[in-house]
Amino acid sequence: MSDSESVKMNVKSSAADKIRKNVKDGQVVLLSLNDGSNKYSNIAGSCAAGTRFQFVVLDKQDPEFSIKVENNAGLDLYTSPAEMQYLGNNLVVDEKNAAISLADDSGVIDAAMTVSANN
């Protein structure tokens, strides 16, 4: 998916509840790679490139994450051009067995996403 396309994400209700527990009013959420490629990643670079994602909660928007992600969960959600190369069409976030997953038309991208505060 190119960064010029609009990004839409369907967040299933159980996943939305789990994410929103970590978000206070006025905070923004980033859909960020968690593969060692950016300042929010908490793992070292590895063969996980493009396969690990996380939600990062911030008090204010990071200008590097400039792509608005439309979503049905009411989150003020953004991603960056770097993440876009790994995201396909029809993004879906779900929760099963206490784990948050990210999928698109090609299948599951990450079956164990995290939500972290980075204030």
N, C-alpha and C positions, 0 to 999 in steps of 0.2 A: 504494500500500500504506500503510495507517495504522500508526502506531507501536505500536498495541495488538496487532497481529498478531505471531505468532512469525515470525522471519526465519530462513530456511534457505538455505544456499548450497552448491552442489556445486562443489568445486574439483578440476579435472582434475589428474592426477598431475604432469604436466610444469610446470603453473603452480604447484602446491603446492611442488615442489622449488625453483623460482625464488624464491618468496616466503620459504620457510623458510631459505634461505641468508642472509637478512638479519635473522633473528629469533634471539635468544639465549634460553636457558632463563629463564623467569620474565617475559619481556617480553609486552606486549599489542600487538595490531594493530588499527588503526582502518580502517574503510572510510569514507573521507572525500571530500567533494567537493573538486575541485581547480580551482575556477572563480573564485577571488577572494572567496568568501563566508565563509571562516573562517580561523582563525589558522594552520592547517597548509597552506593553499593557497600555492603558489609562483608562481602567475600572477596578473596583475592582473585585475580584473573585466572581463568581456567578454561577448560573445554566446554564450559556452560554458556559460552557466548550466545546470546539471543534466546536462551531457553529458560532463563530465570528472570522473573519479574517480581516487583513488590509495589505496594502502595506506600507512599511517603507522605506524612501529614506535616504541613508547614503553616506558620502563622501568616506568611505572605507569599505571593507567587514568585517563583524563580523565573526570570526572563528567558533562561535557556529552555524552559518547558513552556513553549508558546502556543502549542496546538491544543485547542479546547476539545475535550472529549464529551460529547453529548451523552447523557445517561439518564436512566429512569429512576435513579436512587436519590436524586437531588443533591449530588456531590458537586462541588466546584472543582472539577477534575481536568487535569492537563497532562500532556505528554510532550516529548521532544522529537525533533526530526531523527535523532539517532535511534529511538525506539521504533519508529514507524517502519523501518525496513524489516522488522520481525513480526509485524502485525498484519493479519489478513482481514478479510471482510467478515462482518457479522460477529463482532466480539461479544463473548458471553462470559460473565463472571458468576461462578456458582460456589456453593459451599456443601461439602459432603464429608462426613466423618471428621468434623472440626477443621478441615483443610479448605482453603480458598483456592479455586482453580480459575485459570484463564484459558479460553479456547476461542477458535475462529473456525471458519469453514474447513480448514485443513485438519482440524482436530485439536487436541489438548496442547497448549503451548507450555503451561506450567501448572502442575497439579498441587503445588505446595507454596503458594504465595504468602508473603507476610505483610503486615500492616505495622509501620513504625513511625513514631513521632520524631521529628528532627527540627525542634524549635530553637 
